[in-house]
Amino acid sequence: MTDHVDNKTPEAVTAGEHRPDSPSYEETLFYERKPAGFWVRFWAYLIDLAVIWGITSILLKPVFAAFGVETSDSNWYAPYTILSAVLFYGYFVLMTKFFAQTVGKMIMGIRVVSLKQDRLPWGTLLFREWIGRFLSVTIWPLYAIVGFTPLKQGIHDFIADTTVVHEESYRKRRMLKKTKSDGSGLQENAAF
């Protein structure tokens, strides 16, 4: 005697076939913000670099020129290089903390969101914008993975459990929930 194996897909069960001892599936539709892809984030980053370059040229260079300190020294420990780095990372940290977006992200209509909390805590933000961005800037091919992950996350997003989403764009998602009926009409909902 052979055992009968039921190979029905969830779609077949949803379509109307239901046995009292088998789970049935219920489809739920919901909308979520659409993740921002590589190119929109790339252009926002270029805009941010232009903003940082402008701020550095307006604030730092005149001060160094007034004191006669050279700004073209390319050593990492040069005062101008250190202050430029502080300005670079400070810009990303403070703008993301208080606005959830930088000027480039504002122009492109995207923002940073946490995947675990409503607001971005300081610890998450510092990891994302300081350590994660340092990795992305230092090993720039790592930034390209944004185009290949489902939530369009870069290394700095994976470190901090964040992603970047479009502000006014949503995508429709379907989720199947398994329900089990005991024949009495009562059902228990569980995540599929």
Sine and cosine of phi, psi and omega as CSV:
sin_phi,cos_phi,sin_psi,cos_psi,sin_omega,cos_omega
0.00,0.00,0.68,-0.73,0.00,-1.00
-0.96,-0.27,0.54,-0.84,0.07,-1.00
-0.99,0.16,0.62,-0.79,0.03,-1.00
-1.00,0.00,0.81,-0.58,0.02,-1.00
-0.96,-0.29,0.80,-0.60,0.00,-1.00
-1.00,-0.02,0.93,-0.36,-0.04,-1.00
-0.98,-0.21,0.59,0.81,-0.02,-1.00
-0.97,0.25,0.64,-0.76,0.05,-1.00
-0.99,0.15,0.30,-0.95,0.07,-1.00
-0.84,0.54,-0.51,0.86,0.01,-1.00
-0.91,0.42,-0.63,0.78,0.00,-1.00
-0.92,0.40,-0.63,0.78,0.03,-1.00
-0.93,0.37,-0.66,0.75,0.00,-1.00
-0.91,0.42,-0.53,0.85,-0.08,-1.00
-0.92,0.40,-0.13,0.99,0.11,-0.99
0.68,-0.73,-0.29,0.96,0.02,-1.00
-0.99,0.17,0.81,-0.58,-0.06,-1.00
-0.56,-0.83,0.77,-0.64,0.10,-0.99
-0.93,-0.37,0.57,-0.82,-0.04,-1.00
-0.86,0.51,-0.50,0.87,-0.07,-1.00
-0.99,-0.13,0.03,1.00,-0.02,-1.00
-0.94,-0.35,0.48,-0.88,0.03,-1.00
-0.96,0.29,0.53,-0.85,0.13,-0.99
-0.90,-0.44,0.27,-0.96,-0.09,-1.00
-0.86,-0.52,0.66,-0.75,0.02,-1.00
-0.88,-0.48,0.77,-0.64,-0.04,-1.00
-1.00,-0.03,0.74,-0.67,0.04,-1.00
-0.86,-0.50,0.74,-0.67,0.07,-1.00
-0.98,-0.21,0.66,-0.75,0.11,-0.99
-0.54,-0.84,0.31,-0.95,-0.01,-1.00
-0.91,-0.41,0.66,-0.75,0.04,-1.00
-0.72,-0.69,0.38,-0.93,0.02,-1.00
-0.90,0.44,0.62,-0.78,-0.03,-1.00
-0.98,0.20,0.79,-0.61,0.04,-1.00
-0.91,0.42,0.59,-0.81,0.03,-1.00
-0.99,0.12,0.76,-0.65,-0.05,-1.00
-0.99,0.14,-0.09,-1.00,-0.09,-1.00
-0.87,0.50,-0.77,0.64,-0.16,-0.99
-0.93,0.37,-0.66,0.75,0.01,-1.00
-0.91,0.41,-0.59,0.81,0.06,-1.00
-0.94,0.33,-0.60,0.80,0.04,-1.00
-0.88,0.47,-0.74,0.68,0.00,-1.00
-0.91,0.41,-0.61,0.79,0.07,-1.00
-0.89,0.46,-0.64,0.77,0.02,-1.00
-0.91,0.41,-0.65,0.76,0.05,-1.00
-0.89,0.46,-0.64,0.77,0.06,-1.00
-0.89,0.46,-0.68,0.73,0.03,-1.00
-0.89,0.46,-0.64,0.77,0.06,-1.00
-0.88,0.47,-0.62,0.78,0.04,-1.00
-0.91,0.41,-0.65,0.76,0.04,-1.00
-0.90,0.44,-0.72,0.69,0.00,-1.00
-0.89,0.45,-0.68,0.74,0.05,-1.00
-0.86,0.50,-0.67,0.74,0.02,-1.00
-0.90,0.44,-0.71,0.70,0.01,-1.00
-0.89,0.45,-0.68,0.73,0.02,-1.00
-0.89,0.46,-0.68,0.73,-0.01,-1.00
-0.93,0.38,-0.56,0.83,-0.03,-1.00
-0.99,0.13,-0.63,0.78,-0.09,-1.00
-1.00,-0.09,-0.73,0.68,-0.14,-0.99
-1.00,0.09,-0.74,0.68,-0.08,-1.00
-0.86,0.51,-0.69,0.72,0.03,-1.00
-0.89,0.45,-0.60,0.80,0.01,-1.00
-0.91,0.41,-0.71,0.71,0.02,-1.00
-0.92,0.40,-0.60,0.80,0.03,-1.00
-0.92,0.38,-0.60,0.80,0.01,-1.00
-0.90,0.43,-0.55,0.84,0.02,-1.00
-1.00,-0.05,0.00,1.00,0.03,-1.00
0.96,0.30,0.40,0.92,0.01,-1.00
-1.00,-0.03,0.70,-0.72,-0.02,-1.00
-0.95,0.31,0.73,-0.69,0.03,-1.00
-0.98,-0.22,-0.13,0.99,-0.04,-1.00
-1.00,0.01,0.01,1.00,0.03,-1.00
-0.92,0.39,0.81,-0.58,-0.11,-0.99
-0.99,-0.12,0.16,0.99,0.05,-1.00
-0.93,0.37,0.60,-0.80,-0.02,-1.00
-0.92,0.39,-0.38,0.92,-0.03,-1.00
-0.99,-0.11,0.07,1.00,0.04,-1.00
-0.92,0.39,0.61,-0.79,-0.04,-1.00
-0.82,0.57,-0.66,0.75,-0.01,-1.00
-0.91,0.42,-0.65,0.76,0.01,-1.00
-0.91,0.41,-0.66,0.75,0.01,-1.00
-0.91,0.42,-0.72,0.69,0.01,-1.00
-0.92,0.40,-0.57,0.82,0.07,-1.00
-0.91,0.42,-0.65,0.76,0.03,-1.00
-0.91,0.41,-0.66,0.75,0.05,-1.00
-0.88,0.48,-0.68,0.73,0.03,-1.00
-0.90,0.43,-0.69,0.73,0.01,-1.00
-0.86,0.51,-0.83,0.55,-0.05,-1.00
-0.94,0.34,-0.60,0.80,0.05,-1.00
-0.88,0.48,-0.64,0.77,0.04,-1.00
-0.85,0.53,-0.78,0.63,-0.04,-1.00
-0.92,0.39,-0.66,0.75,-0.02,-1.00
-0.91,0.41,-0.79,0.61,-0.09,-1.00
-0.94,0.34,-0.66,0.75,0.02,-1.00
-0.90,0.43,-0.65,0.76,0.00,-1.00
-0.94,0.33,-0.58,0.81,0.01,-1.00
-0.92,0.39,-0.74,0.67,-0.12,-0.99
-1.00,0.03,-0.42,0.91,-0.04,-1.00
-0.85,-0.53,-0.14,0.99,-0.09,-1.00
0.88,0.47,0.26,0.97,0.04,-1.00
-0.28,-0.96,0.46,-0.89,0.07,-1.00
-1.00,-0.07,0.01,-1.00,0.01,-1.00
-0.87,0.49,-0.67,0.74,0.04,-1.00
-0.88,0.48,-0.67,0.74,0.03,-1.00
-0.92,0.38,-0.58,0.81,0.05,-1.00
-0.88,0.47,-0.71,0.71,-0.01,-1.00
-0.90,0.43,-0.63,0.77,-0.04,-1.00
-1.00,0.09,-0.11,0.99,0.06,-1.00
0.96,0.27,0.60,0.80,0.02,-1.00
-0.79,-0.61,0.32,-0.95,0.01,-1.00
-0.50,-0.87,0.34,-0.94,0.01,-1.00
-1.00,-0.01,0.74,-0.68,0.07,-1.00
-0.76,-0.65,0.51,-0.86,0.07,-1.00
-1.00,0.07,0.60,-0.80,0.03,-1.00
-1.00,0.08,-0.17,0.98,-0.07,-1.00
-0.87,-0.49,-0.39,0.92,-0.08,-1.00
-0.71,-0.71,0.25,-0.97,0.02,-1.00
-0.96,0.28,-0.65,0.76,-0.02,-1.00
-0.91,-0.42,0.35,-0.94,0.03,-1.00
-1.00,0.04,0.94,-0.34,0.04,-1.00
-0.95,0.30,0.35,-0.94,-0.05,-1.00
-0.84,0.55,-0.68,0.74,-0.02,-1.00
-0.87,0.49,-0.73,0.68,0.04,-1.00
-0.88,0.47,-0.70,0.72,-0.04,-1.00
-0.90,0.44,-0.69,0.72,0.01,-1.00
-0.91,0.41,-0.64,0.77,0.07,-1.00
-0.90,0.44,-0.69,0.72,-0.04,-1.00
-0.92,0.39,-0.78,0.63,-0.16,-0.99
-1.00,0.06,-0.31,0.95,-0.04,-1.00
-0.96,-0.27,-0.91,0.42,-0.04,-1.00
-0.95,0.32,-0.75,0.67,-0.01,-1.00
-0.89,0.45,-0.68,0.74,0.01,-1.00
-0.93,0.36,-0.58,0.81,0.08,-1.00
-0.86,0.51,-0.69,0.72,0.04,-1.00
-0.89,0.45,-0.68,0.73,-0.02,-1.00
-0.92,0.39,-0.60,0.80,-0.01,-1.00
-0.97,0.25,-0.61,0.79,-0.04,-1.00
-0.95,0.30,-0.72,0.70,0.00,-1.00
-0.92,-0.40,0.97,0.24,-0.18,-0.98
-0.87,0.50,-0.44,0.90,0.07,-1.00
-0.89,0.45,-0.38,0.93,0.05,-1.00
-0.89,0.45,-0.46,0.89,-0.01,-1.00
-0.93,0.38,-0.40,0.92,-0.04,-1.00
-0.93,0.37,-0.29,0.96,0.00,-1.00
-0.92,0.40,-0.23,0.97,0.06,-1.00
-0.82,0.58,-0.60,0.80,-0.03,-1.00
-0.96,0.27,-0.18,0.98,-0.13,-0.99
-0.88,-0.47,-0.01,1.00,-0.01,-1.00
-0.98,-0.18,0.47,-0.88,-0.07,-1.00
-0.87,0.50,-0.62,0.78,0.01,-1.00
-0.99,-0.14,0.23,0.97,0.03,-1.00
0.82,0.57,0.77,0.64,-0.02,-1.00
-0.99,-0.17,0.63,-0.78,0.15,-0.99
-1.00,-0.07,0.02,-1.00,0.02,-1.00
-0.84,0.54,-0.69,0.73,-0.02,-1.00
-0.91,0.41,-0.47,0.88,0.08,-1.00
-0.96,0.28,-0.64,0.77,0.04,-1.00
-0.89,0.45,-0.64,0.77,0.00,-1.00
-0.88,0.48,-0.64,0.77,-0.12,-0.99
-0.97,-0.23,0.05,1.00,-0.07,-1.00
0.82,0.57,0.78,0.62,0.03,-1.00
-0.79,-0.62,0.16,-0.99,0.17,-0.99
-0.47,-0.88,0.16,-0.99,0.03,-1.00
-0.91,-0.42,0.77,-0.64,-0.06,-1.00
-0.83,-0.56,0.37,-0.93,0.14,-0.99
-0.96,0.28,0.62,-0.78,-0.03,-1.00
-0.95,0.30,-0.63,0.78,-0.13,-0.99
-0.90,-0.44,0.35,0.94,-0.05,-1.00
-0.80,-0.60,0.73,-0.68,-0.03,-1.00
-0.81,-0.59,0.37,-0.93,0.12,-0.99
-0.79,-0.62,0.54,-0.84,-0.02,-1.00
-1.00,0.05,0.72,-0.69,0.02,-1.00
-0.83,-0.55,0.53,-0.85,0.07,-1.00
-0.91,-0.42,0.64,-0.77,0.05,-1.00
-0.72,-0.70,0.73,-0.69,0.07,-1.00
-1.00,-0.09,0.76,-0.65,0.08,-1.00
-0.93,-0.38,0.71,-0.71,0.01,-1.00
-1.00,0.06,0.77,-0.64,0.07,-1.00
-0.84,-0.54,0.62,-0.78,-0.01,-1.00
-0.87,-0.50,0.79,-0.62,-0.01,-1.00
-0.96,-0.29,0.69,-0.72,0.04,-1.00
-0.99,-0.13,0.17,0.99,0.03,-1.00
1.00,-0.04,-0.21,0.98,-0.05,-1.00
-1.00,-0.07,0.00,1.00,0.00,-1.00
0.99,-0.10,-0.21,0.98,0.04,-1.00
-1.00,0.05,0.66,-0.75,-0.01,-1.00
-0.78,-0.63,0.50,-0.86,0.03,-1.00
-0.92,-0.40,0.82,-0.57,0.02,-1.00
-1.00,-0.01,0.73,-0.69,0.06,-1.00
-0.64,-0.77,0.48,-0.88,0.00,-1.00
-0.93,0.37,0.64,-0.77,-0.01,-1.00
-1.00,0.07,0.00,0.00,0.00,0.00
